[in-house]
């Protein structure tokens, strides 16, 4: 089967305004200067017991970047988009994969995160996107119109 998931929560955080919440923003951001990072949470409980064939994080680019963006595992799944701030952000773990969104505005990027989704099938999973590049990346959040971020999963049941 195929499952198309929107994040249950998604927001970016900004070091320059460390107590500000951006949960209602229509875009997600990643940058090293100023420091910005995006967090996304997906409910993968419907995949309990399933064999995940492929999983793609689909993002619509609002502002391209020549910099490498890292997709990282976030162990903490308790955060909420309406409360997330830079000061209260969960720690990020190891990079799952990376990509360089050096493409025109409106391009749909598909980033493979199959291994991560398979490891979190049946539970909640959190991701962060950050960068060591000062060329910022911006993409459409779940609150945005036209190309909101999604997770596309193909799977088989035993």
C-alpha positions, 0 to 999 in steps of 0.5 A: 500500500501507499500512505501519504502523511502530513506532519502532526507537528512542524516548525522552525526555530531561530537562534536570533529570537530564541523564545519565539514560536513559529508553529503557524508559519507557512514555511520551514527554514534551515540556515547556519547564519542566522541559525535556523532549524526545522523540526517535523514529527510524523505519526507512523503508528499505521505502519506497525508490523508493516514492511516499509518498501520506500519512504520519501520526504517530499518538500516544495522549495520556496528558497533554494540553497547551494548548501548541504542540508542534513536530515537528522533523527530527533529522539524526543517526540514530545514537542509540539509545533505550537510551543517549540522555541529555539531555547526549548528545542529537542537535541538532534541526533545523527544525520540520516541523509543530506541533500542540496536544494539548489533548484528553482523555487517551486521545485518538488524535492524528494529525499529518501528516508526509507531506513529511518521510517522503517526503524520508526514504523509503529511509533511517532518519529521526529526529524530535524533539518539543519545546515552548516551553510549560511545560504538558507533553505526554505520550503513549504510547511504543513500550514502552507498552500501549494506543496505542503511537506509530506511523507510518502511511504510504500509498504506491504503488510505481512 
